[in-house]
Structures are given as structure tokens and as C-alpha cells.
Amino acid sequence: MSFKTIDIIGANGYIGKGFSDFLDSKGIHYRKVTRIQRLLQKEMSFRDWSSTCSENICIYLADPAFLREDDYDLYESAIKRFDKAIECTRNLFVYISSSKVYLDKSKGTYSENDAKSSILLYQKLKNRNEDKLISFLNKKYLILRIPSYVDKEPKPNTLFNKIVNSNKTGNLQLSNDYSFSYEFLFSSDFFKIILQLIKIKKISNEIFNISSSKRVNIMDLLNPNFRYISCPKPYTLLDNRKLLSYVKINFKIPKYSIEDNSIYWV
């Protein structure tokens, strides 16, 4: 699938800013679609963008990153914005969903066809939007379910940010039992995968787990002074076999270096 321009809906968010920088580095033209237009930043407001139908590929990143269980106003506004974006896109619509949509299980793997959960309001939003997109029979789409995303600079107050700051300051910012395994997705890997997928001419109307299918124990990312003896806990992995049948990628995994007390993606 060829493209001249990519529209990034939610370009001022944490992922959107990283994706914009990535496209700049590749010399790929894109439009930054944001809530409020700032002319000096070469942005377009969502209201202006949605006043006409776009012929560009749309990358949708405008969902809230977090929803309180009583935040129904934010939930409803997110739905309204999402539905409008679908209606105004005539090209491929790429929805960035979440691995949190799956019904929890203690071990094994999650494939794209596994049961989903809408217990939490955030899960409900993601599942509702996925189903809405799929319901458009003539719409070309990709749904990308991602684990915890990390850019070069971790997002404040996230798990990865607390790990980095714990090492940097010498003051542990984690509480309770933190000897669990977790999957992180590095920004450059994610963006490379997006470009590979949208360039495939015959691919559309697919759902993918964007995953390395690997987890790292949180204690392995911390300074040894913060580690303690614990029993391994069972965990689930995202199944990436479908993804790897379409793209080639060597996923980077975070690793702690005792030499300089830092974390590197290798």
C-alpha cells in the first residue's frame, strides 16, 4: 500500500510525539491532528480535519491513556471523537488499541482471537472502538494491540519511569511486591512495524498483537540493592506469530547495566 501523507490523530500525545519524530527522521510527510490548532507547530485541529473527508492513511492515537471508573464524560467524548474520525477517513484506518483488552488468565498466551474483557472502563472503551471499526464493512482497517509503550524518555509516573528514577536517585519508587514480569514495547520497534504493515498492499481488516512475546522481571531492571529473593510467578505472553508472518523485526528488550546503573534497549 503506497501513501503520500499520514494523518496522526492525537499527535501531541506521548506516542504521537514519538511517531512524529520518527517520521521526520524518515522524511515521510504527515499531518499533526490535535485537539487545538497551534500554527507555529504546523498542527491542524481535529475540528478542521474532520470538516472534510481525508484520503490519507489515518493513525488513531487520540484515546485517553487512562480512564477512572467514574469518568463517563471522558469516555463518551472519546467515543464521539473516534466515530467521527472513522467517518472522515477514506483510506486505511489504523487503530492503536491495547493488550489490556483480553480477559485475564494466569498463564499461557493471548492470541488475537482470545476472549476479551470489559470489566474496566478503559477496557470497555478499547473493545467498543474495536467493534465499531470492524462493523464498517467497507472500511479498511488495522487494529494494533500493544503492551506498555516506552519511548527514549519514559512517560512520567509510569512503571518504567519509576524504575529508571529508582536507579537514578537511589530511592525506591516502587511499593509492595515488585518481583513480577512485564512486557515493554520500545518506540522505534513499534514505529517500524507500523510502516511495514501499511506498506503491504494486500493487508487490511486485520488485528495484530504488537509484541516481542517476551517479558522481563521488574527486579532485573533495578539496581541490585533493591532486589530480594522471591518465587517466580506464572505469567501470560502476547502471541506474536501472526505479526511475524507479515513483518521482520528484531525486538529490543530492556536490560540493566551494572557498570553505569542504567537501562539499555538491546
Secondary structure as UniProt FT lines:
FT   STRAND          6..9
FT   TURN            10..12
FT   HELIX           14..26
FT   STRAND          30..34
FT   HELIX           39..41
FT   STRAND          43..45
FT   HELIX           46..49
FT   TURN            50..51
FT   STRAND          57..60
FT   TURN            69..70
FT   HELIX           72..87
FT   STRAND          93..98
FT   HELIX           99..101
FT   STRAND          108..110
FT   TURN            112..113
FT   HELIX           121..135
FT   TURN            137..138
FT   STRAND          141..146
FT   STRAND          148..150
FT   TURN            156..157
FT   HELIX           159..169
FT   STRAND          181..182
FT   STRAND          184..186
FT   HELIX           187..199
FT   TURN            201..202
FT   STRAND          206..209
FT   STRAND          216..217
FT   HELIX           218..221
FT   HELIX           224..226
FT   STRAND          236..238
FT   HELIX           241..244
FT   TURN            245..246
FT   STRAND          254..257
FT   TURN            258..261
FT   STRAND          262..265
//
